[in-house]
Amino acid sequence: MGASHPRAGAPGGAGGSPTAVLFVIVLGTLMAAIDTTIVVLALPTMGTELRSPLSTIIWVILVYLLVTTLLTTQFGRIGDIFGRARLYIVGFAVFTIASVACGLASTDTFLIVSRGGQAVGASVMLANSGAIISDHFPPERRGWAFGYTSLGWNLGAILGIVLGGAITTFLGWRYIFFINAPIGLAAVWFGVRHVRDAERHRSPPDLPGFGLFGAALGAISYGAIDFASYGARPINEALVLVGAVLLVPFLVWERRAKAPLLDLAVFRERILSFSLASSFLQGLGYLSVVFLVTMYLQGVRGLSPLDAAVLLVPGYVVGGGLAPLMGRLTDRIGARIPATVGVLCMLAGVLLYANLRVDSPLVDVVGITLVTGVGGGLFWPANNAAIMANAPRGAYGAVSGLRSMLANTGTLLSFVLAISIASATVPRYVAYEALLGTTRLIGGLGSEFLTGLDGALYASAAVLAVAAALSALRGAHRRSGVPAAPRAVGGSGAIADRTETPGPPRPPRP
């Protein structure tokens, strides 16, 4: 189908209106983002009502990060086999049902388990969203489409911050989950009507690879979380070691498998591999900053959770507003420059955060969020478009899942980084209470904690510097009139010489 037609999709046989498809994807991204941030402000209230200690109720946050990290790659691969659109809609339904279960929880254990179910649904959506966009949009329009998914993520983060405080205050924490029910039902109905699958790639599931990778990543992730919670202990050291060792047989198996869970051939493509690495390092280096700045505003400056969150909103607004525009820019000039400049803006913002003191004007925080917001608006749509533009057509779901898995792994480890380094100068439980806004550190203790925060911020800046270097070195996309034909590399997929070319006039925004 011609790319200039407003209903045209990418060469892949996917049916349905791209605008309708994009609406469903953005809505799913919005809800996943809301539920990433909405629980933070409600956590102290949840713990009080459910009579749960902080060490237990914190798993309402951690289980979401852990499950999404573990499952995104697997669900991306499953989407390639059984149909991404069908699986995406099922994920939306699971997310909605689990949200209701969270709201009905009468114990902390039931809430954590239900939150894990919610993460399963979110994993399905996040793993397949990029692949569905690639099915319905040709390469020269994907930056524009990914710009809107970035807009959805930023709006979701804003709504999560604001709604988390407001709903908990006026209606109760259970309603932060109940609000997902009508939205989810409407999205499932709309998705069934408008989202269609492209061709499927029938191949047997890689069960050994699934088991080895899941065990390895689960052991490493759980060990890292335990380290962040309790410090170095034999149990978490053993878990990380076991997980690292399990990666060896996993990689050996994947090289020999006929239909591998992770086709290692994709890493032969420089642009794709460097873009994936940039995604991981950006998540590791920047997502920790959200935790660190929250701890500064609540633990050092004594702001309430809601007041602290509101100060971060301007950056999300700017990032969300810029994302579609920067996505169009990516379609015209390629991903390398926008993505690299975006990471450098984040790096500059982190260094500015590291210079905040106990008596710094709070308006400085707002100004810095604008810098980092510009960075996010540049980086995310450009980098996501580069990843999917260079993904083998038969493995869109696997690469989309890998992208989400790496970003989620970075987010999970960023939490470990933030807590571990920031708590080097104060007890870990104090750092957790500062994050949740249940305590304020004043006097000498506050100064010591600020020293730990600065150390964590500088560590984040170092990681972002490496991400910027990889982004700049990924290579420029070739400029030509048509996408290049794929070249076979064997195995289950083909690496394509993808291009990002000037496309026809852009369609109206959805």
C-alpha positions in Angstrom: 0.0 0.0 0.0 1.3 3.5 -0.8 2.7 5.3 2.2 1.1 8.6 1.2 -2.4 7.3 1.7 -3.7 8.3 5.2 -4.7 4.7 5.9 -1.5 3.1 4.5 0.6 0.9 6.7 4.0 -0.5 6.6 4.7 -3.3 4.2 3.6 -6.1 6.3 0.0 -6.8 5.5 -1.4 -5.2 8.7 -4.9 -4.0 8.3 -6.9 -1.3 10.0 -6.4 2.5 10.2 -3.0 3.5 11.4 -4.6 6.4 13.2 -6.9 4.1 15.1 -4.0 1.7 15.8 -1.9 4.5 17.1 -4.7 5.7 19.4 -4.9 2.2 21.0 -1.1 2.0 21.4 -0.9 5.5 23.0 -3.7 4.7 25.3 -1.9 1.5 26.5 1.3 3.4 26.9 -0.5 6.1 28.9 -2.1 3.6 31.3 1.2 1.7 31.8 3.0 5.0 32.6 0.2 6.1 35.0 0.5 2.9 37.0 4.3 3.2 37.1 4.1 6.5 39.0 0.7 6.6 40.6 1.4 4.2 43.4 4.4 6.1 44.8 2.4 8.8 46.5 -0.2 6.3 47.8 2.3 3.8 49.2 2.4 5.2 52.8 -1.4 5.2 52.9 -1.6 1.6 51.6 0.9 0.5 54.2 -1.1 2.1 57.0 -4.5 0.7 56.0 -3.2 -2.8 55.2 -0.9 -2.8 58.3 2.0 -3.6 56.2 5.7 -2.7 57.0 7.7 -0.6 54.6 9.9 -3.5 53.7 6.8 -5.4 52.4 4.6 -2.7 50.9 7.6 -1.4 48.9 7.1 -4.5 46.7 4.0 -2.9 45.3 6.5 -0.8 43.3 9.3 -3.4 42.9 7.2 -6.3 41.7 5.9 -4.2 38.8 9.5 -3.4 37.8 10.6 -7.0 38.2 7.8 -8.6 36.3 8.0 -6.2 33.3 11.7 -6.7 33.2 11.4 -10.5 33.1 8.6 -10.8 30.6 8.9 -8.2 27.9 11.3 -10.1 25.6 9.3 -13.3 25.9 6.0 -11.7 25.1 7.5 -9.9 22.1 8.6 -13.2 20.7 5.2 -14.8 21.4 3.6 -11.9 19.5 5.7 -12.7 16.5 4.3 -16.2 16.5 0.7 -15.9 17.5 -0.2 -12.3 16.4 0.8 -9.1 18.1 -2.5 -7.3 17.9 -4.4 -10.2 19.4 -1.8 -10.5 22.2 -1.8 -6.8 22.8 -5.6 -6.8 23.3 -5.3 -9.8 25.7 -2.6 -7.9 27.6 -4.9 -4.9 27.9 -7.7 -7.1 29.3 -5.3 -8.7 31.8 -4.1 -5.3 32.9 -7.6 -4.1 33.5 -8.7 -7.2 35.4 -5.6 -7.1 37.6 -6.2 -3.4 38.3 -9.6 -4.1 39.7 -8.1 -6.9 41.8 -5.5 -4.4 43.2 -8.3 -2.1 44.2 -10.2 -4.9 46.0 -7.1 -6.2 47.9 -7.6 -6.7 51.6 -4.0 -7.8 52.4 -0.6 -6.6 51.3 0.1 -10.1 49.9 -3.0 -10.0 47.7 -2.2 -6.5 46.6 1.4 -7.4 45.6 0.3 -10.5 43.7 -2.4 -8.5 41.9 0.1 -5.9 41.1 2.3 -8.6 39.5 -0.7 -9.5 37.4 -1.0 -5.9 36.3 2.6 -6.0 35.3 2.0 -9.1 33.2 -0.6 -7.2 31.2 1.7 -4.2 30.9 4.6 -6.4 29.7 2.4 -7.7 26.9 1.5 -4.2 25.8 5.0 -2.7 26.1 6.6 -5.7 24.4 4.4 -5.5 21.3 3.6 -1.8 20.9 6.7 -1.0 18.9 6.1 -4.0 16.6 2.5 -3.0 16.0 3.6 0.5 15.0 6.2 -1.0 12.7 3.5 -3.2 11.1 1.2 -0.2 10.4 3.6 2.6 9.6 6.4 2.6 7.0 9.9 3.7 8.1 9.6 7.3 7.0 6.6 7.8 9.4 7.7 5.8 12.4 9.4 8.7 14.1 6.2 10.6 14.0 4.3 7.6 15.5 6.8 7.0 18.2 6.6 10.7 19.1 3.0 10.1 20.1 3.9 7.1 22.2 6.4 9.3 24.0 3.7 11.8 24.5 1.5 9.1 26.0 4.3 8.1 28.4 4.9 11.6 29.5 1.2 12.4 29.9 0.8 9.1 31.9 3.7 10.1 34.2 2.1 13.5 34.8 -1.3 12.0 35.5 0.2 9.3 37.7 1.9 12.0 39.8 -1.2 14.2 40.1 -3.8 11.6 40.3 -1.9 9.5 42.8 -1.9 12.4 45.3 -5.4 13.7 44.5 -7.3 10.4 44.4 -5.6 9.1 47.5 -6.4 12.3 49.4 -10.1 12.6 48.3 -11.3 9.1 47.4 -8.8 6.6 48.9 -5.9 4.7 47.4 -8.1 1.9 46.0 -9.5 4.2 43.3 -6.1 4.7 41.8 -6.6 1.2 40.4 -10.4 1.3 39.9 -10.0 4.2 37.4 -8.3 1.7 35.0 -11.5 -0.4 34.6 -13.7 1.8 32.4 -10.6 3.0 30.3 -9.4 -0.6 29.9 -12.8 -1.9 28.8 -13.2 0.9 26.3 -9.7 0.2 24.9 -10.3 -3.5 24.5 -13.5 -2.9 22.6 -11.8 -0.3 20.4 -8.8 -2.5 19.8 -10.9 -5.5 18.8 -12.6 -3.4 16.2 -9.6 -1.6 14.7 -6.3 -3.4 15.4 -5.4 -6.2 13.0 -2.4 -8.5 12.8 0.2 -8.5 10.0 1.5 -11.8 8.8 2.5 -14.2 11.6 5.9 -15.9 11.7 5.1 -19.5 12.6 8.0 -21.1 14.5 8.1 -23.3 17.6 8.5 -21.5 20.9 12.0 -21.5 22.4 11.1 -23.1 25.7 14.7 -23.9 26.8 15.8 -20.3 26.0 12.7 -18.9 27.8 13.5 -20.9 30.9 17.3 -20.1 31.0 16.8 -16.4 30.3 13.9 -16.1 32.8 15.9 -17.8 35.5 19.0 -15.7 34.8 17.3 -12.4 34.7 15.0 -13.3 37.6 18.0 -14.2 39.8 19.9 -11.1 38.9 17.0 -8.8 39.4 15.8 -10.3 42.7 19.4 -10.3 44.0 19.8 -6.6 43.0 16.6 -5.6 44.7 17.5 -7.5 47.8 20.9 -5.7 47.8 19.1 -2.3 47.5 16.9 -3.2 50.4 19.3 -4.8 52.9 22.8 -4.3 51.6 25.3 -7.0 50.7 24.3 -10.4 52.0 25.3 -13.9 51.0 21.8 -14.6 49.5 21.8 -11.6 47.1 25.5 -12.2 46.2 24.7 -15.8 45.4 21.6 -14.9 43.3 23.5 -12.4 41.2 26.3 -14.9 40.6 23.9 -17.7 39.7 22.1 -15.4 37.3 25.3 -14.4 35.6 26.4 -18.0 35.3 23.1 -19.0 33.7 23.6 -16.4 31.0 26.4 -18.5 29.6 24.3 -21.6 28.7 21.5 -19.3 27.5 23.8 -17.7 24.9 25.3 -21.0 23.9 21.8 -22.4 23.3 20.6 -19.3 21.4 23.4 -19.7 18.9 22.3 -23.2 18.1 18.5 -22.9 18.4 16.5 -23.0 15.1 14.0 -20.4 16.3 15.8 -18.6 19.2 14.1 -16.5 21.7 16.8 -13.9 21.1 18.3 -14.0 17.6 21.9 -12.9 18.2 22.2 -12.0 14.6 20.4 -8.7 15.2 23.5 -7.5 17.1 25.5 -7.6 13.9 23.7 -4.5 12.8 25.6 -1.6 14.3 22.8 0.9 14.4 20.4 -1.5 16.0 22.9 -2.8 18.7 24.1 0.7 19.6 20.5 2.0 19.8 19.5 -0.9 22.1 22.6 -0.2 24.3 21.7 3.5 24.4 18.1 2.6 25.5 19.5 0.4 28.4 22.0 3.0 29.5 19.6 5.9 29.3 17.2 4.0 31.5 19.9 3.1 34.0 21.4 6.6 34.1 18.2 8.7 34.0 15.4 6.9 35.7 17.3 6.8 39.0 17.3 10.6 38.9 13.5 10.6 39.5 14.0 8.7 42.7 17.0 10.8 43.7 15.2 14.2 43.1 12.1 12.9 45.0 14.3 12.0 47.9 15.9 15.4 47.8 12.6 17.3 47.7 10.9 15.2 50.4 13.8 14.1 52.6 16.0 17.2 52.5 13.6 20.0 51.7 10.6 18.6 53.6 8.0 18.9 50.9 4.9 16.7 50.9 4.9 13.9 48.2 2.3 15.8 46.1 4.1 19.1 46.3 7.3 17.4 45.4 5.7 15.7 42.4 4.1 18.9 41.1 7.5 20.5 40.8 8.5 17.7 38.3 5.4 18.1 36.1 6.8 20.9 33.9 9.5 18.7 32.5 7.0 16.0 31.6 4.8 18.6 29.9 7.7 19.9 27.8 8.9 16.4 27.0 5.4 15.2 26.0 4.7 18.3 23.9 8.0 18.1 22.0 8.0 14.3 21.3 5.7 14.3 18.3 7.6 17.3 16.8 10.9 15.6 17.4 9.5 12.4 15.9 8.8 14.2 12.7 12.3 15.7 12.8 13.7 12.2 13.2 11.8 11.1 10.1 13.6 13.9 8.1 17.2 13.8 9.4 17.5 10.4 11.1 17.9 9.4 14.7 21.5 10.0 15.6 21.5 13.8 16.1 18.2 14.1 18.0 18.8 11.1 20.2 22.4 12.2 21.1 21.4 15.8 21.8 18.6 14.4 24.0 20.9 12.3 26.1 23.3 15.3 26.5 20.4 17.4 27.7 19.6 14.8 30.3 23.3 14.7 31.3 23.3 18.4 31.7 20.2 18.3 33.9 21.7 15.6 36.1 24.8 17.7 36.7 22.6 20.7 37.6 20.6 18.5 40.1 23.9 17.5 41.7 24.6 21.2 42.5 21.4 21.7 44.4 21.9 22.5 48.1 19.8 22.5 51.2 18.7 26.2 50.6 18.6 26.2 46.8 15.5 28.0 45.3 12.9 25.5 44.4 12.3 27.3 41.1 15.8 25.9 40.1 14.2 22.4 40.2 11.5 23.5 37.8 14.1 25.0 35.4 16.2 21.8 35.5 13.1 19.7 34.7 12.6 21.7 31.5 16.1 20.8 30.4 15.6 17.1 31.1 12.2 17.3 29.5 13.6 18.6 26.3 16.1 15.7 26.4 13.4 13.1 26.8 11.3 14.7 24.0 14.4 14.3 21.7 15.7 10.9 22.8 12.8 8.6 23.1 11.0 8.9 19.7 14.3 9.1 17.8 15.9 6.1 19.5 12.8 3.9 19.3 12.4 4.7 15.6 16.0 3.8 15.0 15.6 0.5 16.8 12.5 -0.5 14.9 13.8 0.8 11.5 16.7 -1.6 11.8 14.8 -4.6 13.2 14.4 -7.7 11.0 10.9 -7.6 9.6 10.2 -11.2 10.8 11.3 -10.3 14.3 9.6 -6.9 15.0 8.0 -8.3 18.2 11.2 -9.9 19.4 13.2 -6.7 18.9 10.4 -4.5 20.4 10.3 -6.8 23.4 14.1 -6.7 23.7 13.9 -2.9 23.6 11.4 -2.8 26.4 13.3 -5.4 28.4 16.5 -3.4 28.2 14.7 -0.2 29.2 12.9 -1.9 32.1 16.2 -3.6 33.2 17.8 -0.1 33.2 14.8 1.2 35.2 15.1 -1.6 37.8 18.8 -1.3 38.2 18.5 2.5 38.4 16.3 2.0 41.5 19.1 -0.2 42.9 21.7 2.5 42.0 19.7 5.3 43.6 19.0 3.5 46.9 22.4 1.9 47.2 24.5 5.0 46.6 22.2 7.5 48.3 22.0 5.3 51.4 25.8 5.1 51.7 25.7 8.0 54.2 22.4 7.1 56.0 20.7 3.8 56.9 18.7 2.2 54.1 15.4 2.5 55.9 15.9 6.2 56.2 16.5 6.5 52.5 13.3 4.6 51.8 11.4 6.8 54.1 12.8 9.9 52.4 11.7 8.5 49.0 8.2 7.9 50.3 8.0 11.3 52.1 7.4 9.8 55.5 10.4 11.4 57.1 12.5 14.6 56.8 16.2 14.7 57.3 17.4 17.9 58.9 20.6 19.2 60.3 23.8 17.1 60.0 21.8 14.0 58.9 20.3 16.0 56.0 23.8 17.2 54.9 25.1 13.7 55.0 22.2 12.4 53.0 22.7 15.2 50.4 26.3 14.0 50.0 25.0 10.5 49.2 22.5 11.9 46.7 25.2 13.9 45.0 27.3 10.7 44.6 24.4 8.9 43.1 23.7 11.7 40.7 27.3 11.8 39.5 27.2 8.1 38.9 24.1 8.6 36.8 25.8 11.3 34.9 28.7 8.9 34.1 26.3 6.3 32.7 24.5 8.9 30.6 27.9 10.1 29.2 28.5 6.5 27.9 24.9 6.4 26.5 25.6 9.7 24.6 28.8 8.3 23.2 27.1 5.2 21.9 24.3 7.2 20.5 26.7 9.4 18.6 28.7 6.4 17.3 25.8 4.4 16.1 26.3 5.6 12.6 24.2 7.7 10.2 21.3 6.2 8.3 21.8 6.0 4.5 19.6 8.4 2.6 17.8 7.1 -0.4 14.4 7.1 -2.0 13.2 3.7 -1.0 14.0 1.3 1.8 16.7 -1.2 1.0 15.8 -4.8 0.5 16.6 -7.2 3.3 19.6 -9.5 3.2 19.2 -12.9 4.7 21.5 -14.0 7.5 20.0 -17.4 8.3 18.2 -18.5 11.4 14.7 -17.1 12.1 15.1 -13.6 10.8 16.8 -11.3 8.3 18.7 -8.1 8.9 17.6 -5.3 6.7 19.6 -2.3 5.5 16.9 0.0 6.8 16.7 3.6 5.9 15.0 6.7 7.2 13.9 8.7 4.2 12.0 11.9 3.6 8.4 10.8 3.3 5.3 12.3 1.8 3.4 15.0 3.6 2.5 13.9 7.2 -1.1 12.8 7.9 -3.2 14.7 10.3 -2.4 14.1 13.9 -4.7 11.6 15.6 
